[in-house]
């Protein structure tokens, strides 16, 4: 049985096969992030415009909006978990940066993909970021 603490290692092909699913999840995540931002502003405005009930209990309008916000937060984190459950790591929501563990020349490195790219075209050492990306070359064995 595979340990839940074991890292998933990807080939370039395996990473590329996940891209359609990742694109969909990241687009949903960005929409949910925008929804959260709007809900946060709505809660703030409602708190300013409505009176609290005795004992500092929020008004029913604020409570309703907070419940909506909490549901959206749970959905947001559910989308992140769905991405991470594939074995890859979301590094940046805005740019849709995703890293995949792989082995290159006997060491663990990341294959790197971003939302605007049609497929994985780069890699970088763990602990290094987007700026240190190196292009994949045909002779590289991942």
C-alpha positions as CSV (number, residue, x, y, z in Angstrom):
1,X,0.0,0.0,0.0
2,X,1.3,3.4,-1.0
3,X,2.1,5.8,1.9
4,X,0.2,9.0,2.0
5,X,3.5,10.8,2.8
6,X,5.1,9.5,-0.4
7,X,5.7,12.1,-3.1
8,X,4.1,11.6,-6.5
9,X,6.8,11.7,-9.2
10,X,5.6,12.8,-12.6
11,X,6.9,12.3,-16.1
12,X,6.5,15.2,-18.5
13,X,3.7,13.2,-20.2
14,X,1.9,12.6,-16.9
15,X,2.1,16.2,-16.0
16,X,0.8,17.3,-19.4
17,X,-2.1,14.9,-19.1
18,X,-3.3,16.7,-16.0
19,X,-3.2,20.2,-17.7
20,X,-6.9,20.2,-18.9
21,X,-8.1,19.3,-15.4
22,X,-5.7,21.8,-13.8
23,X,-6.8,24.6,-16.1
24,X,-10.5,24.0,-15.2
25,X,-9.7,23.9,-11.4
26,X,-7.5,27.0,-11.5
27,X,-10.1,29.0,-13.5
28,X,-12.8,28.0,-10.9
29,X,-10.4,28.9,-8.1
30,X,-9.8,32.4,-9.6
31,X,-13.5,32.9,-9.9
32,X,-14.0,31.8,-6.3
33,X,-11.3,34.1,-5.2
34,X,-13.1,37.0,-6.9
35,X,-16.4,35.9,-5.4
36,X,-14.7,35.9,-1.9
37,X,-13.4,39.4,-2.4
38,X,-16.8,40.7,-3.4
39,X,-18.5,38.9,-0.5
40,X,-15.9,40.3,1.9
41,X,-16.8,43.8,0.8
42,X,-20.5,43.1,1.1
43,X,-20.1,41.8,4.7
44,X,-18.1,45.0,5.6
45,X,-20.8,47.2,4.1
46,X,-23.6,45.4,5.9
47,X,-21.7,45.5,9.2
48,X,-21.5,49.3,8.8
49,X,-25.1,49.8,7.7
50,X,-26.9,47.4,10.1
51,X,-27.1,47.5,13.8
52,X,-25.9,44.6,15.9
53,X,-28.5,42.8,18.0
54,X,-28.2,42.9,21.8
55,X,-25.0,41.2,23.1
56,X,-23.1,42.1,19.9
57,X,-24.8,39.4,17.8
58,X,-24.6,40.4,14.1
59,X,-27.8,41.3,12.3
60,X,-29.7,38.6,10.4
61,X,-28.5,40.2,7.1
62,X,-24.8,40.0,8.3
63,X,-25.2,36.5,9.5
64,X,-26.7,35.4,6.2
65,X,-23.9,37.0,4.2
66,X,-21.3,35.5,6.6
67,X,-22.8,32.1,6.0
68,X,-22.5,32.6,2.3
69,X,-18.9,33.8,2.7
70,X,-18.0,30.7,4.8
71,X,-19.5,28.4,2.2
72,X,-17.4,30.1,-0.5
73,X,-14.3,29.9,1.6
74,X,-14.8,26.1,2.0
75,X,-15.3,25.8,-1.7
76,X,-12.1,27.8,-2.4
77,X,-10.1,25.5,-0.1
78,X,-11.8,22.5,-1.6
79,X,-10.6,23.5,-5.1
80,X,-7.0,23.9,-3.7
81,X,-7.3,20.5,-2.2
82,X,-8.5,19.1,-5.5
83,X,-5.4,20.5,-7.2
84,X,-3.1,19.2,-4.5
85,X,-4.7,15.8,-4.5
86,X,-3.4,15.2,-8.0
87,X,0.1,15.2,-6.5
88,X,1.1,18.6,-7.9
89,X,1.5,21.9,-6.1
90,X,-0.2,25.2,-6.8
91,X,2.4,27.9,-6.3
92,X,0.5,31.0,-7.6
93,X,-3.2,31.4,-8.2
94,X,-3.0,34.6,-10.3
95,X,-0.5,33.1,-12.8
96,X,-1.7,29.6,-12.4
97,X,1.8,28.3,-11.5
98,X,1.9,24.6,-10.8
99,X,4.9,22.5,-9.9
100,X,5.2,18.7,-10.3
101,X,7.9,16.6,-8.6
102,X,10.1,14.7,-10.9
103,X,13.6,13.1,-10.9
104,X,16.3,14.5,-13.1
105,X,19.9,13.1,-13.1
106,X,19.2,11.3,-9.8
107,X,17.8,14.3,-7.9
108,X,14.3,15.6,-7.2
109,X,13.3,18.7,-9.1
110,X,10.1,20.4,-10.3
111,X,8.5,20.3,-13.7
112,X,6.9,23.8,-13.9
113,X,3.8,24.9,-15.8
114,X,1.8,28.1,-15.9
115,X,-1.8,28.6,-17.0
116,X,-0.8,30.5,-20.1
117,X,1.3,27.6,-21.4
118,X,-0.2,24.8,-23.5
119,X,2.1,22.2,-21.8
120,X,4.9,21.8,-19.4
121,X,8.0,23.3,-21.0
122,X,10.3,24.1,-18.0
123,X,11.8,22.7,-14.9
124,X,13.6,24.1,-11.9
125,X,15.4,23.0,-8.7
126,X,13.3,22.7,-5.6
127,X,13.8,25.8,-3.5
128,X,14.2,27.9,-6.6
129,X,11.3,29.8,-8.2
130,X,9.8,30.8,-11.5
131,X,12.7,33.0,-12.3
132,X,15.1,30.0,-12.3
133,X,13.1,28.0,-14.7
134,X,15.1,26.1,-17.3
135,X,13.6,24.9,-20.7
136,X,13.0,21.3,-21.2
137,X,15.2,19.9,-23.9
138,X,14.3,16.8,-26.1
139,X,17.4,14.8,-24.8
140,X,16.4,15.3,-21.1
141,X,15.1,12.2,-19.4
142,X,12.3,13.0,-16.8
